[in-house]
Amino acid sequence: MIEYFSLTERKEVNGLPNIKSAIKRVKVNTKKNLRNRRVRSATKTAIKKFDFALKSDVNAAAALLAGTSGSVDRAAAKGVIHKNAANRKKARLARALNKARVAH
């Protein structure tokens, strides 16, 4: 039985191959998965903060738009989300801000 160490927890895994390269792939994939989850979570958090600011104060949301767009761009650059998905998210954020400005 082989023990695998991830960045978050130590666990024993059954049913994985004994080949050295396959074991390495498991380790590398675990690291990449953790990084992708961290980047995706940070992006979602930035979008939620923008949405909250948009509902409470349009000027604060306008200041957050650049940072939120940058967060989405970084996620796309790292390959966590597709570049078209990133552009779509940024366009929707900008459209929401413009709509809120017109309403006020």
Protein Blocks (a to p, Z undefined) as FASTA:
>chain_A
ZZdddfkbccddehiafbfklmmmmmmmmmmmmmmmmmmmmmmmmmmmmmmmmmmomklm
mmmmmmmmmmmmmmmmnomacfklmmmmmmmmmmmmmmmmmmZZ
